[in-house]
Amino acid sequence: MADTQAAVKGQAKPERPEKQPKSVRVVLLALMIAMMLAMLDNMIVGTAMPTIVGELGGLERLSWVVTGYTLATAASTPVWGKLGDMYGRKGAFLSSIVIFLIGSALSGMAQDMGQLIGFRAVQGLGAGGLMVGVMAIIGDLIPPRERGKYQGMMAGVMALAMIGGPLVGGTITDNWGWRWAFYINLPLGAVALALVTAVLHLPKKRAKAGIDYVGVVLLTVGITSIVLVTTWGGTEYAWTSARIMELIGIGVATLVGFVFWQTKASEPVLPLHIFRSRNFTLMSLIGFVTGFVMFGATLFLPLYQQSVQGASATNSGLLLLPMLGAMLVTSMVAGRVTTNSGRYKVFPIVGGVLMIVGLYLLSLMDTGTTRLTSGLYMAVLGAGMGCLMQITMLVAQNSVEMKDMGVASSSTTLFRTLGSSFGVAIMGALFNHRVQDVMAERAGALGKNLTEKSAQLDAASLAKLPVQAREAYQHAVSAGTHSAFLLGAVIAVVVLVAALFVKEVPLKGGPQKSSADSAEAAPAPVIEAV
């Protein structure tokens, strides 16, 4: 082992860092903490929002607390990926953690809603680099053939965040106050900073070309317009309103301009040549649809179980346990099989089939569906997503050169983020429309008035309704979830079709790697000993 590492150190320009096995594990622990920060934050804060509004006021701007964070995260994601490629992964990752922690501290100290929205945007700027940094650094440290081992770890963090977020948020808010929903990030972030600084050693880079500022501005404006359309459409403004049309026009124009500019820029923020790889393009499409389906499901499943099946809102995270548990187990199995065999095409195909079947089964739920039945349906959907969540990133990274690892990771993350925005907006609009129609049919003018402003009633409002109106609302929610999940099943067909066209290229770092690939592979003794 020592001789091997000494030989690696003796190379003039090592492609990958030489690390002791223990150091690799410590770095992975730090990366998982950073991923937890990025995923847990919104779920903790969401639980604390009623208390925040009660103290700071500004109910009319409440949605911007989430929208500001989401916009900043989506817009900064591709920029962080490019910065890591140009100037070094470690520096970019540490910077994103620091910005996220600064935003967290400032958000905890906010004195009014305007300050909180601004500080959440700062927090979102840092969050954009957290997930990208995690994926890209793992791509640097571990060859794709071995990377499947760590898919279960990533899926576990995701499941833990989704299940534990609301519970942790409620506990913190009730016992320490809402400000600690932000302050809790500081000690976790400090641990991640210390571990990454002390243990992670990656080759330093310095690009001769400058940052593509024009591309950054065009991409930021385009992404911001898209997210605002999906956030405001059908809620703040009608889909056919002038404001939404203006945003669509701005978004289309700036994104077309961005694509044109990327063909001219010396160091494009999103190199278009990576889309020449069929697998990379297909994985971006699959990631978009997976985000569309997953976030739509996490929005409507708790609503259905609370409104129709009478579950407690306090345990909303636990309601998703069948789906998230199946996703975790399937992801671990997929990762292990991929590592042992080097084969992966079967998983997007199986994942697409299970996703379609799971969504169709969920669309069959009505007011008489038991929790056991709905749990089984959710498990089918979760198994499908488990086959897709990390395989998309793995194949995307395997489809590009090492110098583009950051933009490959950020692009895949960005498409999944945009997919989630579209999923929540489109499935939400369909759900709301269907609920309002059924309420008007079953409860007349009373039903129409109840859902005129929002098709989602909280538990307190639901309990105050007359029996007839409550039963009408339960039927309406069942009809709304039927329409939303049926749409999801139709959209999920895209995943299956795309998966059929994936070309199974041997994963780098495995026994079948070519001589060109060997320069990209991590030192085998390090990874085998992890």
Secondary structure, 3 states (H helix, E strand, C coil): CHHHHHHHHHCCCCCCCCCCHHHHHHHHHHHHHHHHHHHHHHHHHHHHHHHHHHHHCCHHHCHHHHHHHHHHHHHHHHHHHHHHHHHCHHHHHHHHHHHHHHHHHHHHCCCCHHHHHHHHHHHHHHHHHHHHHHHHHHHHHCCHHHHHHHHHHHHHHHHHHHHHHHHHHHHHHHHCCCCHHHHCHHHHHHHHHHHHHHHCCCCCCCCCCCCCHHHHHHHHHHHHHHHHHHHHECCCECCCCHHHHHHHHHHHHHHHHHHHHHCCCCCCCCCHHHHHCHHHHHHHHHHHHHHHHHHHHHHHHHHHHHHCCCCCHHHCCHHHHHHHHHHHHHHHHHHHHHHHHCCCCHHHHHHHHHHHHHHHHHHCCCCCCCHHHHHHHHHHHHHHHHCCHHHHHHHHHHCCCHHHHHHHHHHHHHHHHHHHHHHHHHHHHHHHHHHHHHHHHHHHHHHHHHCCCCCCCCHHHHHHCCHHHHHHHHHHHHHHHHHHHHHHHHHHHHHHHHHHCCCCCCCCCCCCCCHHHHCCCCCHHHHHCC
